[in-house]
Amino acid sequence: MNHLKNKVQLIGNLGMNPEIINLDSGKKIAKMSIATNENYKNQKGETVKETQWHNVTAWAKQADIIEKYLTKGNEVCIEGKLSNRSYTDKDGVKRYTTEIVCNEVLMLGAKK
């Protein structure tokens, strides 16, 4: 393992319709939230379903594909990298967020 990489692959469902942002520069951004589920048994032997939500951002060509084909509930496989950033909210509070910058999206499930 000479070259370790920042790489993420997720299979999940869109929690909402993607938000599409057209920048003044002509670039397009798609923002979406993907849910992944994990099932496990607790100490009482009961099955517990835990949902994790992941924020995903896609640019350019991937944003075009997402805008054209994806809607809330679609099952997708995405590949990208983790990105950490900070910003100042409208109240002047510095916030931190982790998101997945998507470089590939694959639509799964039945065609609607």
C-alpha positions, 0 to 999 in steps of 0.5 A: 500500500504505497499510495493510500487514498481518500476514497468513499463508496456508498450504496443508499437512497436519496432522502430528498430531491437533489438541490441543483445550484447554477453558479455565475461561472456556468458551473453546476453543483448538485447537493443531495443527502443519502441514507444508508442502513445498518441492522444489528442485534442488541443485547436483548437479541432484538434487531435494531435498524440504524440509519446514517445520513451522508451529505453529497456534493457533485460538480459538472458532469455528475451534477448534470446526470443527477439533475436529469435522472435522480429523485427522492427515494432512488437507490444509488451507488456513489464514489468520491472522497471525504471533504472537511470544510468550515464556514460561518453561518448567518449568525456569525458562528463558525461551523464545520461539516464533512461531506462526500465529493462525488466523482461517480454515480451509478443508478441502482434499482428498477427504472421508474 
